Structures are given as structure tokens and as C-alpha cells.
Amino acid sequence: QTTLAHIIANSSKKNGTRFVTLSATSAKTNDVRDVISQAQNEKRLFKRKTILFIDEIHRFNKSQQDTFLPHVECGTVTLIGATTENPSFQVNAALLSRCRVIVLEKLSVEAMEAILMRAVKSLGVQVLGQGDQRNSSATGSSSECSEFPVYIEEKALNTLAYLCDGDARTGLNGLQLAVQARLTVGKITPLNTTKGGSADGVLITEEHVKEGLQRSHILYDRAGEEHYNCISALHKSMRGSDENASLYWLARMLEGGEDPLYVARRLVRFASEDIGLADPLALTQAVAAYQGCHFIGMPECEVILAQCVVYFARAPKSIEVYRAYSNVKECLRMHTGPLPPVPLHLRNAPTRLMKNLGYGEGYKYNPMYKEPVEQDYLPQELKGTDFFKEQKT
């Protein structure tokens, strides 16, 4: 995003347009007002336009973002905001409606490989293809390593392109760490290449790249869009009875730093919404999992959540209760006029006055009868309604 901003800045200079950059991590509201005041003067006196680039715009709160509204509307500044968050959650809706959202997707593996190949060429690092052979012996010291060329396996670059998760910065940093680590160790490896001849040099292998990264880059934001995407994927995987996918999305969340109690609360909801009466013990499992997570925390509670998730994925599903309650809510929303009163025989009668008014009169206490009791429990207007039947649409 910042690179695109620099490209825009360079092209705008040719057209005589001012380009001002601010970072929401350090700028204050007064800084924004100063820039806008200068832009107004430039526009009024010199007919010169101003492009204002705000990096990490999501760091501004809603009231700070409102500062831009009138000036964006009247064209005092052309606002460009960069954010790694979902604008729908982090940018003021009024400001968002006046902007065009451009989504920058992750780089493909092929693009990452091209970037890494360009980087190793600029560093003077030579790439060993799969057909090249090397001797496994290693000698030398750190004082000698600078006198020898640096080699990297093509497989190591391919692995790095996969592990960086489409983030060029992560890939280039990983490459830099791997090169610096090998130069510090300073082990010289005799190499036999297919191009003929042999050479000594510092060799970077796939294992060295993995050591530099420690683990694959897990993209997860507990407060942003990825948070909702992953919990949605977990919910739908359990609903679809895919235990492998369910475990995968659970791990994505927990390894990314998600609060285990949040996941546990969602499982409690799932137990009644999607499993319901098909397996009433599911709710007990979910509540027990929540209590277990509350008692012992991470990382020990991860297996508790995993057990609950697999149980839910394998359990039979029923939305009978969920659908019936939704039908009741729809009935209440669609009712015109005042809601029907509670029938007299169902009302509570704690006082003599209420009894004299007929509260509770004619009510049949079911346990006192051996046979089924014929008695209405719904208001007269809803008599015979069955909320468990599919509603007409």
C-alpha cells in the first residue's frame, strides 16, 4: 500500500499536485487540520490540488475520521487511506460512502517466487536448481565465509514462497534472516554443480529457511474480518459434519491467538442452534467445555475444544427448535395491533382481588389427572397454531 502511495506521489509531482503523507499512528487531529488549512490556501491562491495519504487510517477514531468529511466532499483534498483492516468495521460509514474501496489481495506463490528470485539476484546469491548436486561435508570458519559466494537451493526459495502467506515483506525478511544466519555461522560447503566444475560457498537449504521463519505466517486478526471469517468457517464445517475441516479452523483461530472462551461460547450456541434435540447432550458437552477452558486456559484447554468440535461435527443435526423459535419471533413481529392478553385461567392469582377478577379460574392442574387434560394454553387468536411446521413463504 505504501509503495503504491509513493508511485502516486511521483506521478502527482509531474502534474503539479501536492502530495502529503501522514500516519495515523503518530498524527493528531491538529496535524490533520494544519494539512487541510494548507490545502485550502494552495487551492485558493495557486489553484493547486492536494492529495492526502493517511497510512493506517483505522487508527483514527470515528470522530477524527469525521474531520475529513466536509473537505473530501468539497474537493479540498483527495483522500487516500491505507489500512490492513476491513474498512467496513474500522472506517466511518459516512467517510467510506464517499470513497472507492480497492482491495489488495495476497500475492500468489508464483508472484512471490518472482520477487524472491529478483531479490537473490540483487544480492548476488546464486540459485542451485534441483539438478545441481552438492557434497554434504562442511568445513571452514566465519572469518573465511565472506571470501566465498553464497548459494541457495531452488527448493528453499519455493518453500519460502509458500510459507510467507502472500506477504512479500515476510518473504524478503525471511530470506534476509536465512542469509545472515548462514553468513554468521560461516560454514563453507564444497559444491558440485551440473554446469561443470566445483566451487566452495555458503549454502542455504530449505531447512535453513524454515529455521529463519520458525513457523508459517498465520494471518489472524482477533478484532477484524479474519476473526469473523474463521468462526464462520468453523461453524459451517461442524454443521456440514466435516470433522477435519472443523479441527483445521479451530486450530487457525487458537494458534492465531483467539480467546478460547470466545470459541467455547460459540460452541454453546451451536449446540442448541444446529444440533438441538437430535442430541440433547451436546449442550452439556459445550457448557462443560466452556468450564474446562475457564479453569485451565491455553494451551492445555485446546484439546478440550478439539474434543467438543469433533463431537459436534459427528453429532446428528436438527434445527427443529431453532426454526420453531424463529417462527414465534416472526409471529410476534408480524402481529398487528395490541398483543393478545394472557388467558384468565393461565394467569397468576396471588391476591384475593385477582381471584375475584377470575385470574386462574378454571385452570386444570395436570398432575392431578390420570388422563390427558384438554386445555388451551395459547391466546384465543392463536388457537391451533403449530410453530414447528414449516411456515409459508
LINPEPE-V63929 format. One record per pair of residues at least 4 apart in sequence whose ideal C-beta (glycine too) atoms are under 8 Angstrom apart, sorted by the first residue. I is the first residue (numbers start at 1). J is the second residue. If there is no record, write none. Layout:
i=I j=J
i=I j=J
This chain:
i=1 j=5
i=1 j=55
i=1 j=82
i=1 j=104
i=2 j=6
i=2 j=55
i=2 j=82
i=3 j=7
i=4 j=8
i=5 j=9
i=5 j=21
i=5 j=53
i=5 j=55
i=5 j=80
i=5 j=82
i=6 j=10
i=7 j=11
i=8 j=12
i=8 j=19
i=8 j=51
i=8 j=53
i=8 j=80
i=9 j=13
i=9 j=19
i=9 j=21
i=9 j=51
i=9 j=53
i=10 j=14
i=11 j=15
i=12 j=17
i=12 j=18
i=12 j=19
i=12 j=51
i=13 j=17
i=13 j=19
i=16 j=48
i=17 j=48
i=17 j=49
i=17 j=50
i=17 j=51
i=18 j=39
i=18 j=42
i=18 j=48
i=18 j=49
i=18 j=50
i=18 j=51
i=19 j=50
i=19 j=51
i=19 j=53
i=20 j=35
i=20 j=38
i=20 j=39
i=20 j=50
i=20 j=51
i=20 j=52
i=20 j=53
i=21 j=53
i=21 j=55
i=22 j=27
i=22 j=31
i=22 j=32
i=22 j=35
i=22 j=52
i=22 j=53
i=22 j=54
i=22 j=55
i=23 j=27
i=23 j=54
i=23 j=55
i=23 j=56
i=24 j=54
i=24 j=55
i=24 j=56
i=24 j=57
i=24 j=58
i=24 j=59
i=24 j=60
i=25 j=55
i=25 j=56
i=25 j=59
i=27 j=31
i=27 j=32
i=27 j=54
i=28 j=32
i=29 j=33
i=29 j=64
i=29 j=67
i=30 j=34
i=31 j=35
i=32 j=36
i=32 j=64
i=32 j=67
i=32 j=68
i=33 j=37
i=33 j=67
i=34 j=38
i=35 j=39
i=35 j=50
i=35 j=52
i=35 j=77
i=36 j=40
i=36 j=52
i=36 j=67
i=36 j=71
i=36 j=76
i=36 j=77
i=37 j=41
i=38 j=42
i=38 j=50
i=39 j=43
i=39 j=50
i=39 j=52
i=39 j=71
i=39 j=76
i=39 j=77
i=40 j=44
i=40 j=71
i=40 j=76
i=41 j=45
i=42 j=46
i=42 j=48
i=42 j=49
i=42 j=50
i=43 j=47
i=43 j=48
i=43 j=49
i=43 j=50
i=43 j=76
i=49 j=78
i=50 j=76
i=50 j=77
i=50 j=78
i=51 j=77
i=51 j=78
i=51 j=80
i=52 j=77
i=52 j=78
i=52 j=79
i=52 j=80
i=53 j=80
i=53 j=81
i=53 j=82
i=54 j=60
i=54 j=79
i=54 j=80
i=54 j=81
i=54 j=82
i=55 j=82
i=56 j=82
i=56 j=83
i=56 j=84
i=57 j=65
i=57 j=81
i=57 j=82
i=57 j=83
i=57 j=90
i=57 j=91
i=58 j=83
i=58 j=84
i=58 j=85
i=58 j=87
i=58 j=90
i=58 j=91
i=60 j=64
i=60 j=65
i=61 j=65
i=62 j=66
i=62 j=92
i=63 j=67
i=65 j=69
i=65 j=91
i=65 j=92
i=65 j=95
i=66 j=92
i=66 j=94
i=66 j=95
i=67 j=71
i=68 j=72
i=68 j=77
i=68 j=79
i=68 j=95
i=69 j=73
i=69 j=92
i=69 j=94
i=69 j=95
i=69 j=98
i=70 j=74
i=71 j=76
i=71 j=77
i=72 j=76
i=72 j=77
i=72 j=78
i=72 j=79
i=72 j=95
i=72 j=98
i=72 j=99
i=73 j=98
i=79 j=99
i=81 j=91
i=81 j=99
i=83 j=87
i=83 j=90
i=83 j=91
i=85 j=89
i=85 j=90
i=85 j=221
i=85 j=224
i=85 j=225
i=86 j=90
i=86 j=224
i=86 j=225
i=87 j=91
i=87 j=96
i=87 j=101
i=88 j=96
i=88 j=225
i=89 j=223
i=89 j=224
i=89 j=225
i=90 j=224
i=91 j=95
i=91 j=96
i=91 j=99
i=92 j=96
i=93 j=97
i=94 j=98
i=95 j=99
i=96 j=101
i=105 j=166
i=106 j=165
i=106 j=166
i=106 j=167
i=107 j=111
i=107 j=112
i=107 j=115
i=107 j=166
i=107 j=167
i=107 j=168
i=108 j=112
i=108 j=166
i=109 j=113
i=109 j=161
i=109 j=162
i=110 j=114
i=111 j=115
i=112 j=116
i=112 j=160
i=112 j=161
i=112 j=164
i=112 j=166
i=112 j=168
i=112 j=171
i=113 j=117
i=113 j=157
i=113 j=158
i=113 j=161
i=114 j=118
i=115 j=119
i=115 j=168
i=115 j=171
i=115 j=172
i=116 j=120
i=116 j=157
i=116 j=160
i=116 j=161
i=116 j=171
i=116 j=172
i=116 j=175
i=117 j=121
i=117 j=127
i=117 j=157
i=118 j=122
i=119 j=123
i=119 j=172
i=119 j=175
i=120 j=125
i=120 j=126
i=120 j=127
i=120 j=152
i=120 j=157
i=120 j=175
i=121 j=125
i=123 j=150
i=123 j=179
i=124 j=149
i=124 j=150
i=125 j=150
i=125 j=151
i=125 j=152
i=125 j=179
i=125 j=204
i=126 j=149
i=126 j=150
i=126 j=151
i=126 j=152
i=126 j=201
i=127 j=151
i=127 j=152
i=127 j=153
i=127 j=154
i=127 j=157
i=128 j=132
i=128 j=134
i=128 j=151
i=128 j=152
i=128 j=153
i=128 j=154
i=128 j=191
i=128 j=193
i=128 j=203
i=129 j=154
i=129 j=194
i=130 j=154
i=130 j=155
i=131 j=194
i=132 j=191
i=132 j=192
i=132 j=193
i=132 j=194
i=132 j=195
i=133 j=191
i=133 j=192
i=133 j=193
i=133 j=194
i=134 j=189
i=134 j=190
i=134 j=191
i=134 j=192
i=134 j=203
i=135 j=189
i=135 j=190
i=135 j=191
i=135 j=192
i=137 j=189
i=137 j=190
i=138 j=187
i=138 j=188
i=138 j=189
i=139 j=187
i=139 j=188
i=139 j=190
i=140 j=144
i=140 j=145
i=140 j=148
i=140 j=186
i=140 j=187
i=140 j=188
i=140 j=200
i=141 j=145
i=141 j=186
i=142 j=183
i=142 j=184
i=142 j=185
i=142 j=186
i=143 j=186
i=144 j=148
i=144 j=186
i=144 j=188
i=145 j=182
i=145 j=183
i=145 j=185
i=145 j=186
i=145 j=187
i=145 j=188
i=145 j=202
i=146 j=183
i=148 j=188
i=148 j=200
i=148 j=201
i=148 j=202
i=149 j=199
i=149 j=201
i=149 j=202
i=150 j=179
i=150 j=182
i=150 j=183
i=150 j=201
i=150 j=202
i=150 j=204
i=151 j=189
i=151 j=191
i=151 j=201
i=151 j=202
i=151 j=203
i=151 j=204
i=152 j=156
i=152 j=157
i=152 j=178
i=152 j=179
i=152 j=203
i=152 j=204
i=153 j=157
i=153 j=203
i=153 j=204
i=153 j=205
i=153 j=206
i=154 j=158
i=155 j=159
i=155 j=205
i=155 j=206
i=156 j=160
i=156 j=178
i=156 j=204
i=156 j=205
i=156 j=206
i=156 j=208
i=156 j=209
i=157 j=161
i=157 j=175
i=158 j=162
i=159 j=163
i=159 j=206
i=159 j=209
i=159 j=210
i=160 j=164
i=160 j=171
i=160 j=174
i=160 j=175
i=160 j=178
i=160 j=209
i=160 j=213
i=161 j=171
i=162 j=216
i=163 j=174
i=163 j=209
i=163 j=210
i=163 j=213
i=163 j=216
i=163 j=217
i=164 j=168
i=164 j=170
i=164 j=171
i=164 j=174
i=164 j=213
i=164 j=217
i=165 j=170
i=165 j=216
i=165 j=217
i=165 j=218
i=165 j=219
i=167 j=171
i=167 j=217
i=167 j=219
i=168 j=172
i=169 j=173
i=170 j=174
i=170 j=213
i=170 j=217
i=171 j=175
i=172 j=176
i=173 j=177
i=174 j=178
i=174 j=209
i=174 j=212
i=174 j=213
i=175 j=179
i=175 j=209
i=176 j=180
i=177 j=181
i=177 j=212
i=177 j=213
i=178 j=182
i=178 j=204
i=178 j=208
i=178 j=209
i=178 j=211
i=178 j=212
i=179 j=183
i=179 j=204
i=180 j=184
i=181 j=185
i=181 j=208
i=181 j=211
i=181 j=212
i=182 j=186
i=182 j=187
i=182 j=202
i=182 j=203
i=182 j=204
i=182 j=208
i=183 j=202
i=186 j=202
i=187 j=202
i=188 j=200
i=188 j=201
i=188 j=202
i=189 j=200
i=189 j=201
i=189 j=202
i=189 j=203
i=190 j=198
i=190 j=199
i=190 j=200
i=191 j=198
i=191 j=199
i=191 j=200
i=191 j=201
i=191 j=203
i=192 j=198
i=193 j=197
i=193 j=198
i=193 j=199
i=204 j=208
i=204 j=209
i=205 j=209
i=206 j=210
i=207 j=211
i=208 j=212
i=209 j=213
i=210 j=214
i=213 j=217
i=218 j=252
i=218 j=255
i=218 j=256
i=219 j=226
i=219 j=256
i=220 j=226
i=220 j=227
i=220 j=230
i=220 j=252
i=220 j=253
i=220 j=255
i=220 j=256
i=220 j=257
i=220 j=258
i=221 j=225
i=221 j=226
i=221 j=227
i=222 j=227
i=222 j=256
i=222 j=257
i=222 j=258
i=222 j=259
i=223 j=227
i=225 j=229
i=226 j=230
i=226 j=256
i=227 j=231
i=227 j=258
i=228 j=232
i=229 j=233
i=230 j=234
i=230 j=249
i=230 j=252
i=230 j=253
i=230 j=256
i=230 j=258
i=231 j=235
i=231 j=249
i=231 j=253
i=231 j=262
i=231 j=263
i=231 j=266
i=232 j=236
i=233 j=237
i=233 j=245
i=233 j=249
i=234 j=238
i=234 j=246
i=234 j=249
i=234 j=250
i=234 j=253
i=234 j=263
i=234 j=266
i=234 j=309
i=235 j=239
i=235 j=266
i=235 j=270
i=235 j=274
i=236 j=240
i=237 j=242
i=237 j=245
i=237 j=246
i=237 j=248
i=237 j=249
i=237 j=313
i=238 j=242
i=238 j=246
i=238 j=270
i=238 j=274
i=238 j=309
i=238 j=312
i=238 j=313
i=239 j=270
i=239 j=274
i=239 j=317
i=240 j=245
i=241 j=313
i=241 j=314
i=241 j=317
i=242 j=246
i=242 j=313
i=243 j=247
i=243 j=309
i=243 j=310
i=243 j=313
i=243 j=314
i=244 j=248
i=245 j=249
i=246 j=250
i=246 j=309
i=246 j=310
i=246 j=312
i=246 j=313
i=247 j=251
i=247 j=306
i=247 j=309
i=247 j=310
i=248 j=252
i=249 j=253
i=250 j=254
i=250 j=263
i=250 j=305
i=250 j=306
i=250 j=309
i=251 j=255
i=252 j=256
i=253 j=258
i=253 j=263
i=254 j=258
i=254 j=260
i=254 j=263
i=254 j=298
i=254 j=302
i=254 j=305
i=258 j=262
i=258 j=263
i=259 j=263
i=260 j=264
i=260 j=293
i=260 j=297
i=260 j=298
i=260 j=301
i=260 j=302
i=260 j=305
i=261 j=265
i=261 j=290
i=261 j=293
i=261 j=294
i=262 j=266
i=263 j=267
i=263 j=293
i=263 j=305
i=264 j=268
i=264 j=286
i=264 j=289
i=264 j=290
i=264 j=293
i=264 j=294
i=264 j=305
i=264 j=308
i=265 j=269
i=265 j=290
i=266 j=270
i=267 j=271
i=267 j=286
i=267 j=289
i=267 j=290
i=267 j=305
i=267 j=308
i=267 j=309
i=267 j=312
i=268 j=272
i=268 j=283
i=268 j=286
i=268 j=287
i=268 j=290
i=269 j=273
i=270 j=274
i=270 j=275
i=270 j=286
i=270 j=312
i=271 j=275
i=271 j=282
i=271 j=283
i=271 j=285
i=271 j=286
i=271 j=312
i=272 j=276
i=272 j=282
i=272 j=283
i=272 j=321
i=272 j=322
i=273 j=319
i=273 j=322
i=274 j=312
i=274 j=317
i=274 j=318
i=274 j=319
i=274 j=322
i=275 j=279
i=275 j=282
i=275 j=283
i=275 j=312
i=275 j=315
i=275 j=316
i=275 j=317
i=275 j=318
i=276 j=280
i=276 j=317
i=276 j=318
i=276 j=319
i=276 j=320
i=276 j=321
i=276 j=322
i=277 j=318
i=277 j=320
i=277 j=321
i=278 j=315
i=278 j=316
i=278 j=317
i=278 j=318
i=279 j=315
i=279 j=316
i=280 j=284
i=281 j=285
i=282 j=286
i=282 j=311
i=282 j=312
i=282 j=315
i=283 j=287
i=284 j=288
i=285 j=289
i=285 j=308
i=285 j=311
i=285 j=312
i=286 j=290
i=286 j=308
i=286 j=312
i=287 j=291
i=288 j=292
i=289 j=293
i=289 j=304
i=289 j=305
i=289 j=307
i=289 j=308
i=290 j=294
i=291 j=295
i=292 j=296
i=292 j=301
i=292 j=304
i=293 j=297
i=293 j=301
i=293 j=304
i=293 j=305
i=295 j=301
i=296 j=300
i=296 j=301
i=296 j=304
i=297 j=301
i=298 j=302
i=300 j=304
i=301 j=305
i=302 j=306
i=303 j=307
i=304 j=308
i=305 j=309
i=306 j=310
i=307 j=311
i=308 j=312
i=309 j=313
i=310 j=314
i=311 j=315
i=319 j=323
i=320 j=324
i=320 j=388
i=321 j=325
i=322 j=326
i=323 j=327
i=323 j=388
i=323 j=390
i=324 j=328
i=324 j=387
i=324 j=388
i=325 j=329
i=325 j=387
i=326 j=330
i=327 j=331
i=327 j=387
i=327 j=388
i=327 j=391
i=328 j=332
i=328 j=387
i=329 j=333
i=330 j=334
i=330 j=391
i=331 j=335
i=331 j=382
i=331 j=385
i=331 j=387
i=332 j=339
i=335 j=339
i=340 j=379
i=340 j=380
i=340 j=381
i=340 j=382
i=341 j=379
i=342 j=346
i=342 j=347
i=342 j=379
i=343 j=347
i=343 j=376
i=343 j=377
i=343 j=379
i=343 j=380
i=344 j=358
i=344 j=359
i=344 j=360
i=344 j=361
i=344 j=362
i=345 j=360
i=345 j=361
i=345 j=362
i=345 j=363
i=345 j=375
i=346 j=360
i=346 j=363
i=346 j=377
i=347 j=354
i=347 j=359
i=347 j=360
i=348 j=354
i=348 j=359
i=348 j=360
i=349 j=354
i=349 j=355
i=349 j=359
i=349 j=360
i=350 j=354
i=351 j=355
i=352 j=356
i=353 j=357
i=354 j=359
i=354 j=360
i=355 j=359
i=355 j=360
i=355 j=361
i=363 j=375
i=364 j=368
i=364 j=369
i=364 j=373
i=364 j=375
i=365 j=369
i=366 j=373
i=366 j=375
i=369 j=373
i=376 j=380
i=376 j=383
i=378 j=382
i=378 j=383
i=378 j=385
i=379 j=383
